[in-house]
Amino acid sequence: MDARYSKEAFSMKKKQILTKTLLTIVAGVLMILISFTGFQTILPTGEAFMPLAGVITVGIAVALGINISLIVTIISTIIMIVIGTADWVVLVDFIVILIVVGLILNKQVPLSTDLNHQQLLWLAIFTGLVQLFFISIFYGLIGLVLTGSPAGGLTFVQQIIPNALLTGLLYGFLVAPISLIFRWVARKALHVNDHHDDSNDGSSNNHGGSIIVDLSNQKNKKEDK
C-alpha cells in the first residue's frame, strides 16, 4: 500500500510540475506578445518602452508564486530586449513590481485560499502608483546623470510623464482582473478545488476561503501552565 501510495503521489506531483511548466510557458508568451502593445516615448537616449507586460508578471506571482514569476519574467524580458520591445529599465521595473507584490501578499497566497477584495484593491493601487513614480523618477535620474543638471532630469520627466500616467492607470484597472483570471486558471488546471492540493503552500492547510486562526487553545494552554 505504501509503495502504491508513493507511486500515485509521485505521479500526481509530476503532473502538477508539468501543468505549472505549461502555464508558465503560456504566461511567458503572453508577456512577449503584450510587449508589442503600448506606445514608446522618444528620449535623447532612445526609446522608452511601456512596461505593460508587467500585469502578466503580477498575475503569475499571484497564481504560482513570486519565485516562478521572477524566473518567467527574467527569461521573457531578455527575449523582449533581444527582439527590441523592451530595455533594461523594463526589467528593473518588473523586478520592483515583484518586490511590491511580495510585500503586499506576504510572498505567496496558496491557491487553496481565496484572495480577499482588500488584497486585490491594494495590489492594484500600489502597482499602479509604483509604475507612475518609478518610471518618472527613474528616467529623471537617467536624465540627471546624462546631462549633469537638474534641468536635464526634469526634461526627461516631462517627456516620460504621459507614458508613466497611462501605465499607472492601466495597472490600476488590469491587475485585479488579470490576477483573478490567472488564479482561476491555475486552480482549475491543478485541480485545487477538488483535491485542495497546492504545492506552493508549505503548510497543511486544506481549507478554501479565508484562514481563521483560533488562539483560544493557545491561551488556555498558557493559563494551565
Backbone hydrogen bonds in HBPLUS format (Angstrom, degrees):
<---DONOR---> <-ACCEPTOR-->    atom                        ^
c    i                          cat <-CA-CA->   ^        H-A-AA   ^      H-
h    n   atom  resd res      DA  || num        DHA   H-A  angle D-A-AA Bond
n    s   type  num  typ     dist DA aas  dist angle  dist       angle   num
A0005-TYR N   A0001-MET O   2.80 MM   4  5.96 158.9  1.84 150.9 157.2     1
A0006-SER N   A0002-ASP O   2.85 MM   4  6.01 156.1  1.91 145.2 152.0     2
A0007-LYS N   A0003-ALA O   2.94 MM   4  6.12 151.1  2.02 141.7 149.7     3
A0008-GLU N   A0004-ARG O   2.97 MM   4  6.22 157.4  2.02 147.9 153.6     4
A0009-ALA N   A0005-TYR O   2.86 MM   4  6.06 159.0  1.91 148.7 155.1     5
A0010-PHE N   A0006-SER O   2.87 MM   4  6.01 155.1  1.93 144.5 151.3     6
A0011-SER N   A0007-LYS O   2.93 MM   4  6.11 154.3  2.00 143.5 150.8     7
A0012-MET N   A0008-GLU O   2.89 MM   4  6.12 156.9  1.94 148.8 154.8     8
A0013-LYS N   A0009-ALA O   2.89 MM   4  6.06 156.0  1.94 144.9 152.0     9
A0014-LYS N   A0010-PHE O   2.90 MM   4  6.06 156.4  1.95 146.3 152.6    10
A0015-LYS N   A0011-SER O   2.98 MM   4  6.17 152.8  2.05 142.8 150.1    11
A0016-GLN N   A0012-MET O   2.93 MM   4  6.20 152.6  2.01 146.1 153.4    12
A0017-ILE N   A0013-LYS O   3.01 MM   4  6.28 158.3  2.05 148.8 154.3    13
A0018-LEU N   A0014-LYS O   3.00 MM   4  6.24 159.9  2.04 147.5 152.9    14
A0019-THR N   A0015-LYS O   2.91 MM   4  6.11 158.2  1.95 147.0 153.2    15
A0020-LYS N   A0016-GLN O   2.87 MM   4  6.09 163.4  1.89 153.1 157.3    16
A0021-THR N   A0017-ILE O   2.91 MM   4  6.08 151.3  1.99 144.5 152.9    17
A0022-LEU N   A0018-LEU O   2.99 MM   4  6.28 157.3  2.05 149.0 154.2    18
A0023-LEU N   A0019-THR O   2.94 MM   4  6.22 157.2  2.00 148.7 155.5    19
A0024-THR N   A0020-LYS O   2.89 MM   4  6.10 156.4  1.94 148.2 154.2    20
A0025-ILE N   A0021-THR O   2.99 MM   4  6.22 151.8  2.08 145.8 153.6    21
A0026-VAL N   A0022-LEU O   3.01 MM   4  6.25 163.8  2.03 150.8 154.7    22
A0027-ALA N   A0023-LEU O   2.93 MM   4  6.14 158.5  1.98 146.0 152.4    23
A0028-GLY N   A0024-THR O   2.86 MM   4  6.02 153.4  1.93 143.5 150.9    24
A0029-VAL N   A0025-ILE O   2.96 MM   4  6.25 156.1  2.02 149.8 155.8    25
A0030-LEU N   A0026-VAL O   2.95 MM   4  6.24 154.0  2.02 147.4 154.8    26
A0031-MET N   A0027-ALA O   2.96 MM   4  6.28 153.5  2.03 147.8 154.6    27
A0032-ILE N   A0028-GLY O   3.12 MM   4  6.44 158.8  2.17 147.5 152.3    28
A0033-LEU N   A0029-VAL O   2.94 MM   4  6.20 159.0  1.98 151.3 157.2    29
A0034-ILE N   A0030-LEU O   2.86 MM   4  6.02 163.4  1.89 154.8 159.0    30
A0035-SER N   A0031-MET O   3.03 MM   4  6.19 136.8  2.23 140.7 151.9    31
A0036-PHE N   A0033-LEU O   3.17 MM   3  5.75 161.1  2.21 111.6 117.4    32
A0037-THR N   A0034-ILE O   2.87 MM   3  5.35 159.7  1.91 115.4 122.3    33
A0041-THR N   A0048-ALA O   2.97 MM   7  4.99 160.6  2.01 144.5 146.4    34
A0048-ALA N   A0041-THR O   2.72 MM   7  4.99 145.7  1.83 143.0 154.6    35
A0043-LEU N   A0046-GLY O   2.72 MM   3  5.06 166.0  1.74 151.6 154.5    36
A0046-GLY N   A0043-LEU O   2.86 MM   3  5.06 158.5  1.90 110.9 118.2    37
A0054-GLY N   A0051-PRO O   3.22 MM   3  5.87 164.0  2.25 114.2 118.9    38
A0055-VAL N   A0052-LEU O   3.17 MM   3  6.20 177.7  2.17 128.6 129.0    39
A0056-ILE N   A0053-ALA O   3.04 MM   3  5.65 142.8  2.18 114.0 122.7    40
A0058-VAL N   A0054-GLY O   2.97 MM   4  6.34 153.9  2.04 151.0 156.0    41
A0059-GLY N   A0055-VAL O   3.02 MM   4  6.25 157.2  2.08 138.5 145.0    42
A0060-ILE N   A0056-ILE O   2.88 MM   4  6.13 158.4  1.92 154.6 158.9    43
A0061-ALA N   A0057-THR O   3.04 MM   4  6.24 160.7  2.08 145.9 151.5    44
A0062-VAL N   A0058-VAL O   2.92 MM   4  6.16 158.2  1.97 155.2 160.5    45
A0063-ALA N   A0059-GLY O   3.02 MM   4  6.12 148.7  2.12 142.0 150.5    46
A0064-LEU N   A0060-ILE O   2.68 MM   4  5.52 167.5  1.69 156.1 160.6    47
A0065-GLY N   A0061-ALA O   3.06 MM   4  4.40 136.3  2.26 109.4 117.8    48
A0069-SER N   A0065-GLY O   3.13 MM   4  6.26 160.7  2.17 145.9 152.0    49
A0070-LEU N   A0066-ILE O   2.81 MM   4  6.00 152.1  1.89 151.4 158.8    50
A0071-ILE N   A0067-ASN O   3.14 MM   4  6.44 160.7  2.18 149.1 153.0    51
A0072-VAL N   A0068-ILE O   2.99 MM   4  6.24 172.8  1.99 158.3 159.8    52
A0073-THR N   A0069-SER O   2.83 MM   4  5.86 159.8  1.87 147.7 154.2    53
A0074-ILE N   A0070-LEU O   2.96 MM   4  6.11 164.4  1.99 150.2 153.7    54
A0075-ILE N   A0071-ILE O   3.09 MM   4  6.28 174.6  2.10 155.3 156.9    55
A0076-SER N   A0072-VAL O   2.88 MM   4  5.92 167.2  1.89 152.2 156.6    56
A0077-THR N   A0073-THR O   2.84 MM   4  5.83 159.8  1.88 146.7 153.0    57
A0078-ILE N   A0074-ILE O   3.01 MM   4  6.13 154.9  2.07 146.6 153.1    58
A0079-ILE N   A0075-ILE O   3.15 MM   4  6.44 156.2  2.21 145.6 151.7    59
A0080-MET N   A0076-SER O   2.87 MM   4  6.17 152.6  1.94 145.3 153.9    60
A0081-ILE N   A0077-THR O   2.79 MM   4  6.05 150.1  1.88 148.1 155.9    61
A0082-VAL N   A0078-ILE O   2.98 MM   4  6.24 155.3  2.04 145.5 152.0    62
A0083-ILE N   A0079-ILE O   2.97 MM   4  6.27 156.5  2.03 152.3 157.9    63
A0084-GLY N   A0080-MET O   2.96 MM   4  5.99 111.9  2.44 133.1 149.1    64
A0085-THR N   A0080-MET O   2.83 MM   5  5.14 161.3  1.87 152.6 152.1    65
A0084-GLY N   A0081-ILE O   3.22 MM   3  5.00 147.1  2.33  93.4 103.1    66
A0090-VAL N   A0087-ASP O   3.10 MM   3  5.49 127.2  2.39 106.3 118.4    67
A0091-LEU N   A0087-ASP O   3.40 MM   4  6.86 152.1  2.49 145.4 152.7    68
A0092-VAL N   A0088-TRP O   3.08 MM   4  6.38 160.9  2.12 148.7 152.8    69
A0093-ASP N   A0089-VAL O   2.87 MM   4  6.07 154.4  1.93 146.1 154.0    70
A0094-PHE N   A0090-VAL O   2.93 MM   4  6.22 156.6  1.99 151.0 155.8    71
A0095-ILE N   A0091-LEU O   3.10 MM   4  6.38 156.1  2.16 148.3 154.5    72
A0096-VAL N   A0092-VAL O   2.98 MM   4  6.25 157.3  2.04 151.3 157.3    73
A0097-ILE N   A0093-ASP O   2.97 MM   4  6.26 156.6  2.03 148.7 155.3    74
A0098-LEU N   A0094-PHE O   2.97 MM   4  6.26 153.4  2.04 146.5 153.2    75
A0099-ILE N   A0095-ILE O   3.04 MM   4  6.34 150.6  2.13 145.6 153.3    76
A0100-VAL N   A0096-VAL O   3.06 MM   4  6.39 157.2  2.11 150.8 156.4    77
A0101-VAL N   A0097-ILE O   2.91 MM   4  6.20 162.4  1.94 153.4 158.2    78
A0102-GLY N   A0098-LEU O   2.87 MM   4  6.02 158.2  1.92 146.7 152.9    79
A0103-LEU N   A0099-ILE O   3.02 MM   4  6.28 149.5  2.12 144.7 152.4    80
A0104-ILE N   A0100-VAL O   3.00 MM   4  6.26 156.8  2.06 151.6 157.8    81
A0105-LEU N   A0101-VAL O   2.91 MM   4  6.02 168.2  1.92 156.2 159.3    82
A0106-ASN N   A0102-GLY O   2.87 MM   4  5.38 109.1  2.38 130.9 143.8    83
A0107-LYS N   A0102-GLY O   2.78 MM   5  4.28 158.3  1.83 128.5 135.8    84
A0108-GLN N   A0106-ASN O   2.97 MM   2  5.81 140.9  2.12 101.3  90.8    85
A0113-THR N   A0110-PRO O   2.96 MM   3  5.42 162.2  1.99 115.5 120.1    86
A0120-LEU N   A0116-ASN O   3.32 MM   4  6.71 161.9  2.36 151.1 155.7    87
A0121-LEU N   A0117-HIS O   2.85 MM   4  6.02 152.3  1.93 146.7 155.0    88
A0122-TRP N   A0118-GLN O   2.95 MM   4  6.17 168.9  1.97 153.2 155.0    89
A0123-LEU N   A0119-GLN O   2.89 MM   4  6.00 151.4  1.97 143.7 152.8    90
A0124-ALA N   A0120-LEU O   2.95 MM   4  6.14 160.0  1.99 146.9 150.9    91
A0125-ILE N   A0121-LEU O   2.94 MM   4  6.16 168.0  1.96 153.8 157.5    92
A0126-PHE N   A0122-TRP O   2.88 MM   4  5.84 170.4  1.89 149.8 153.0    93
A0127-THR N   A0123-LEU O   3.06 MM   4  5.99 160.1  2.10 142.4 148.6    94
A0128-GLY N   A0124-ALA O   3.07 MM   4  6.05 154.7  2.14 141.3 148.5    95
A0129-LEU N   A0125-ILE O   2.94 MM   4  6.19 160.6  1.98 151.0 156.5    96
A0130-VAL N   A0126-PHE O   2.80 MM   4  5.90 158.1  1.85 148.1 154.7    97
A0131-GLN N   A0127-THR O   3.04 MM   4  6.17 156.9  2.10 141.0 146.7    98
A0132-LEU N   A0128-GLY O   3.07 MM   4  6.35 162.0  2.11 147.0 151.8    99
A0133-PHE N   A0129-LEU O   2.92 MM   4  6.12 176.8  1.92 160.9 160.5   100
A0134-PHE N   A0130-VAL O   2.72 MM   4  5.50 155.4  1.77 145.4 154.2   101
A0135-ILE N   A0131-GLN O   3.11 MM   4  5.85 163.7  2.14 139.5 144.4   102
A0136-SER N   A0132-LEU O   3.33 MM   4  6.31 161.1  2.37 137.1 142.6   103
A0137-ILE N   A0133-PHE O   2.86 MM   4  5.83 169.5  1.87 152.3 155.7   104
A0138-PHE N   A0134-PHE O   2.77 MM   4  5.63 161.6  1.80 150.6 157.1   105
A0139-TYR N   A0135-ILE O   3.14 MM   4  6.04 166.2  2.16 141.0 145.3   106
A0140-GLY N   A0136-SER O   2.99 MM   4  6.03 142.1  2.14 137.7 149.1   107
A0141-LEU N   A0137-ILE O   2.87 MM   4  6.16 150.5  1.96 149.9 156.7   108
A0142-ILE N   A0138-PHE O   2.98 MM   4  6.32 151.5  2.06 143.7 152.1   109
A0143-GLY N   A0139-TYR O   2.92 MM   4  6.12 158.6  1.96 144.4 149.6   110
A0144-LEU N   A0140-GLY O   2.88 MM   4  6.13 148.3  1.98 141.5 150.9   111
A0145-VAL N   A0141-LEU O   2.89 MM   4  6.11 159.0  1.93 150.6 155.2   112
A0146-LEU N   A0142-ILE O   2.94 MM   4  6.12 163.2  1.97 151.0 155.9   113
A0147-THR N   A0143-GLY O   2.93 MM   4  5.88 163.1  1.96 146.0 150.9   114
A0148-GLY N   A0144-LEU O   2.76 MM   4  5.25 139.0  1.92 131.1 143.0   115
A0152-GLY N   A0149-SER O   3.09 MM   3  5.36 125.9  2.39 102.7 115.5   116
A0153-GLY N   A0149-SER O   3.26 MM   4  6.71 153.6  2.34 147.3 154.4   117
A0154-LEU N   A0150-PRO O   2.89 MM   4  6.15 154.5  1.96 149.9 156.9   118
A0155-THR N   A0151-ALA O   2.97 MM   4  6.20 145.8  2.09 141.0 150.0   119
A0156-PHE N   A0152-GLY O   3.18 MM   4  6.50 153.7  2.25 144.9 150.6   120
A0157-VAL N   A0153-GLY O   3.07 MM   4  6.38 154.8  2.13 145.0 152.0   121
A0158-GLN N   A0154-LEU O   2.90 MM   4  6.16 161.5  1.94 151.4 155.8   122
A0159-GLN N   A0155-THR O   3.08 MM   4  6.29 149.4  2.17 144.1 152.1   123
A0160-ILE N   A0156-PHE O   2.99 MM   4  6.17 143.1  2.13 146.2 156.2   124
A0161-ILE N   A0157-VAL O   2.96 MM   4  5.86 132.3  2.19 151.3 161.0   125
A0164-ALA N   A0160-ILE O   2.95 MM   4  6.22 160.5  1.99 155.1 161.6   126
A0165-LEU N   A0161-ILE O   2.81 MM   4  5.96 166.5  1.83 162.6 164.9   127
A0166-LEU N   A0162-PRO O   3.07 MM   4  6.16 171.2  2.08 149.0 151.7   128
A0167-THR N   A0163-ASN O   2.96 MM   4  6.05 160.1  2.00 148.1 154.3   129
A0168-GLY N   A0164-ALA O   2.93 MM   4  6.06 163.1  1.96 148.8 153.5   130
A0169-LEU N   A0165-LEU O   3.00 MM   4  6.23 159.8  2.04 151.4 156.5   131
A0170-LEU N   A0166-LEU O   2.95 MM   4  6.12 162.5  1.98 150.5 155.4   132
A0171-TYR N   A0167-THR O   2.98 MM   4  6.19 158.0  2.03 151.4 157.1   133
A0172-GLY N   A0168-GLY O   3.01 MM   4  6.19 155.1  2.07 142.5 149.7   134
A0173-PHE N   A0169-LEU O   3.05 MM   4  6.35 142.3  2.20 145.9 155.3   135
A0174-LEU N   A0170-LEU O   2.82 MM   4  5.83 155.5  1.88 150.9 158.2   136
A0175-VAL N   A0171-TYR O   3.03 MM   4  5.37 163.9  2.05 140.2 143.3   137
A0178-ILE N   A0174-LEU O   2.97 MM   4  5.91 163.3  2.00 159.7 165.3   138
A0179-SER N   A0175-VAL O   2.92 MM   4  5.93 158.5  1.97 148.4 154.6   139
A0180-LEU N   A0176-ALA O   3.03 MM   4  6.26 159.4  2.08 152.5 157.9   140
A0181-ILE N   A0177-PRO O   2.95 MM   4  6.13 159.5  1.99 149.8 155.2   141
A0182-PHE N   A0178-ILE O   2.94 MM   4  6.15 164.0  1.96 151.9 156.1   142
A0183-ARG N   A0179-SER O   2.97 MM   4  6.17 161.1  2.01 148.7 153.7   143
A0184-TRP N   A0180-LEU O   2.93 MM   4  6.07 156.4  1.99 146.2 153.1   144
A0185-VAL N   A0181-ILE O   2.93 MM   4  6.14 166.1  1.95 154.9 158.1   145
A0186-ALA N   A0182-PHE O   2.93 MM   4  6.08 162.2  1.96 147.8 153.2   146
A0187-ARG N   A0183-ARG O   2.88 MM   4  6.01 159.3  1.92 148.2 153.8   147
A0188-LYS N   A0184-TRP O   3.00 MM   4  6.20 158.3  2.05 148.5 154.3   148
A0189-ALA N   A0185-VAL O   2.83 MM   4  5.99 163.0  1.86 151.7 157.1   149
A0190-LEU N   A0186-ALA O   2.90 MM   4  5.91 152.5  1.97 145.5 152.5   150
A0191-HIS N   A0187-ARG O   2.90 MM   4  5.64 106.0  2.46 130.2 144.9   151
A0192-VAL N   A0187-ARG O   2.96 MM   5  4.98 150.8  2.05 139.9 146.8   152
A0191-HIS N   A0188-LYS O   3.33 MM   3  5.00 154.3  2.40  93.5 100.9   153
A0195-HIS N   A0191-HIS O   3.04 MM   4  6.19 169.6  2.05 154.4 157.3   154
A0196-HIS N   A0192-VAL O   2.57 MM   4  4.46 137.0  1.75 128.1 137.2   155
A0201-ASP N   A0198-ASP O   2.99 MM   3  5.55 155.4  2.05 113.9 121.5   156
A0219-LYS N   A0215-LEU O   3.01 MM   4  6.24 153.9  2.08 148.3 155.7   157
A0220-ASN N   A0216-SER O   2.95 MM   4  6.21 156.8  2.00 149.2 154.9   158
A0221-LYS N   A0217-ASN O   2.99 MM   4  6.21 154.6  2.05 147.7 154.3   159
A0222-LYS N   A0218-GLN O   3.08 MM   4  6.37 155.5  2.14 145.9 151.8   160
A0223-GLU N   A0219-LYS O   3.01 MM   4  6.32 153.1  2.09 146.3 153.9   161
A0224-ASP N   A0220-ASN O   2.94 MM   4  6.19 150.5  2.03 146.7 154.5   162
A0225-LYS N   A0221-LYS O   3.09 MM   4  6.39 146.6  2.21 142.6 151.2   163
